[in-house]
Amino acid sequence: MDKTQRDTMIRVDQAGEYGATRIYAGQLAVMGDRAPHAADILHMAQQEEAHRARFDAMIVARGVRPTLLQPLWSAAGFALGAATALIGPEAAMACTAAIETEIERHYTQQLDELGDHDAELADTIREFRDDEREHRDAALAAGAERAPAYPLLFHAIRFGCRAAIRLSAKL
């Protein structure tokens, strides 16, 4: 695995963590701090912010170009978070379950590709993947599957997440 491939991983992962912070910001803007699961969402948002900060530091330290789509991910992430929160607390949790399911898959694939080429990056991705699994499990425990049209919502969000990964890798 060469430096360009590792740089692409960092760019994509930073964009994803940034998008996650925006999703949670949108959800909290709609639901406030007293809504069902607001404490869980706030906790997940804080973890995502810490993930983003670590990838931001890697971008600077390694001279990686961030995605050109960051302004789009900011608006789209906030809109997705707000829209799912407007549907209801279970839909907000369905959003988390879908995103984190896809990100767990993405991070696991990256770990397979990395092998032992970059221990720092692999350790970071492994740690964050485990956090994302916890977020997914918390969302499911909080009733994500009770959201209106859950299968449609879940798969549409996963599809959007996969598209964002591919676009961030290119741009």
C-alpha positions as CSV (number, residue, x, y, z in Angstrom):
1,M,0.0,0.0,0.0
2,D,1.5,3.3,-1.0
3,K,1.3,6.8,0.5
4,T,-1.4,8.0,-1.9
5,Q,-3.7,5.2,-0.9
6,R,-3.1,5.9,2.8
7,D,-3.7,9.6,2.2
8,T,-7.0,8.8,0.5
9,M,-8.1,6.8,3.5
10,I,-7.3,9.7,5.8
11,R,-9.1,12.2,3.6
12,V,-12.2,10.0,3.4
13,D,-12.2,9.2,7.1
14,Q,-11.8,12.8,8.1
15,A,-14.7,13.7,5.8
16,G,-16.9,11.0,7.3
17,E,-16.2,12.0,10.9
18,Y,-16.8,15.6,10.0
19,G,-20.1,14.6,8.4
20,A,-21.0,12.6,11.5
21,T,-20.5,15.7,13.7
22,R,-22.9,17.6,11.4
23,I,-25.5,14.9,11.4
24,Y,-25.6,15.0,15.2
25,A,-25.6,18.8,15.2
26,G,-28.7,18.7,13.0
27,Q,-30.4,16.2,15.2
28,L,-29.7,18.1,18.4
29,A,-30.8,21.4,16.8
30,V,-34.2,19.9,16.2
31,M,-34.6,17.7,19.3
32,G,-32.8,19.8,21.9
33,D,-31.3,18.3,25.0
34,R,-34.6,16.9,26.5
35,A,-35.8,14.7,23.7
36,P,-35.6,10.9,24.0
37,H,-32.0,9.7,23.4
38,A,-30.6,13.3,23.4
39,A,-28.0,12.3,26.0
40,D,-27.0,9.3,23.9
41,I,-26.8,11.6,20.8
42,L,-24.7,14.1,22.7
43,H,-22.3,11.5,23.8
44,M,-21.9,10.1,20.3
45,A,-21.5,13.6,18.9
46,Q,-18.6,14.2,21.4
47,Q,-16.9,11.0,20.4
48,E,-17.3,11.9,16.7
49,E,-15.8,15.3,17.4
50,A,-12.8,13.6,19.0
51,H,-12.5,11.3,15.9
52,R,-12.6,14.3,13.6
53,A,-10.0,16.2,15.6
54,R,-7.6,13.2,15.4
55,F,-8.1,12.9,11.6
56,D,-7.7,16.7,11.3
57,A,-4.3,16.4,13.1
58,M,-3.3,13.5,10.7
59,I,-4.3,15.6,7.7
60,V,-2.0,18.4,8.9
61,A,0.9,16.1,10.1
62,R,0.9,14.1,6.9
63,G,0.1,16.9,4.4
64,V,-3.1,15.3,3.2
65,R,-5.5,17.4,1.1
66,P,-9.0,17.4,2.6
67,T,-11.9,16.6,0.4
68,L,-13.1,19.4,-1.7
69,L,-16.7,18.4,-0.8
70,Q,-16.4,19.5,2.9
71,P,-18.9,22.3,2.4
72,L,-21.4,19.9,0.8
73,W,-20.9,17.4,3.6
74,S,-21.5,20.1,6.2
75,A,-24.9,21.1,4.7
76,A,-25.9,17.5,3.8
77,G,-25.0,16.1,7.2
78,F,-26.9,18.8,9.1
79,A,-29.9,18.4,6.8
80,L,-29.9,14.6,7.2
81,G,-29.7,14.9,11.0
82,A,-32.4,17.5,11.1
83,A,-34.7,15.6,8.8
84,T,-34.4,12.4,10.7
85,A,-34.9,14.1,14.0
86,L,-38.1,15.8,12.6
87,I,-39.4,12.4,11.7
88,G,-38.9,11.4,15.4
89,P,-36.4,10.0,17.9
90,E,-36.5,6.5,16.4
91,A,-35.7,7.9,12.9
92,A,-32.7,9.7,14.4
93,M,-31.6,6.4,15.8
94,A,-32.2,4.7,12.5
95,C,-29.9,7.3,10.9
96,T,-27.2,6.4,13.4
97,A,-27.7,2.7,12.9
98,A,-27.4,3.0,9.1
99,I,-24.4,5.3,9.1
100,E,-22.5,3.3,11.7
101,T,-23.3,0.0,10.0
102,E,-21.8,1.3,6.8
103,I,-18.8,2.9,8.6
104,E,-18.0,-0.3,10.4
105,R,-17.9,-2.1,7.1
106,H,-15.8,0.7,5.6
107,Y,-13.3,0.7,8.5
108,T,-13.0,-3.1,8.5
109,Q,-12.2,-3.0,4.7
110,Q,-9.6,-0.3,5.3
111,L,-8.0,-2.4,8.1
112,D,-7.8,-5.4,5.7
113,E,-6.2,-3.2,3.0
114,L,-3.7,-1.6,5.4
115,G,-2.4,-4.8,6.9
116,D,0.7,-3.8,8.7
117,H,1.7,-0.9,6.4
118,D,0.8,1.9,8.8
119,A,0.4,1.0,12.5
120,E,-0.7,4.5,13.6
121,L,-3.4,4.7,11.0
122,A,-4.6,1.1,11.6
123,D,-4.7,1.6,15.4
124,T,-6.8,4.8,14.9
125,I,-9.2,3.2,12.5
126,R,-9.6,0.1,14.8
127,E,-10.3,2.3,17.8
128,F,-12.9,4.4,15.9
129,R,-14.5,1.3,14.3
130,D,-15.1,-0.1,17.8
131,D,-16.7,3.3,18.8
132,E,-18.9,3.2,15.7
133,R,-20.0,-0.4,16.6
134,E,-21.1,0.9,20.0
135,H,-23.0,3.8,18.4
136,R,-24.8,1.4,16.1
137,D,-25.7,-1.0,19.0
138,A,-26.9,1.9,21.1
139,A,-29.1,3.2,18.3
140,L,-30.6,-0.3,17.8
141,A,-31.2,-0.6,21.5
142,A,-32.9,2.8,21.5
143,G,-35.5,1.7,19.0
144,A,-34.0,2.5,15.6
145,E,-35.9,-0.4,14.0
146,R,-39.2,1.1,15.1
147,A,-38.7,4.2,12.9
148,P,-41.3,4.7,10.2
149,A,-40.3,2.9,7.0
150,Y,-37.1,1.7,8.8
151,P,-35.9,-0.6,6.0
152,L,-36.2,2.1,3.3
153,L,-34.7,4.8,5.6
154,F,-31.8,2.4,6.7
155,H,-30.9,1.4,3.1
156,A,-31.2,4.9,1.6
157,I,-28.9,6.3,4.2
158,R,-26.4,3.5,3.8
159,F,-26.4,4.1,0.0
160,G,-25.8,7.8,0.6
161,C,-23.0,7.0,2.9
162,R,-21.3,4.7,0.3
163,A,-21.7,7.4,-2.3
164,A,-20.1,10.0,0.0
165,I,-17.2,7.7,0.6
166,R,-16.6,7.2,-3.1
167,L,-16.9,10.9,-3.9
168,S,-14.6,12.0,-1.0
169,A,-12.0,9.5,-2.3
170,K,-12.0,11.2,-5.7
171,L,-12.5,14.8,-4.8
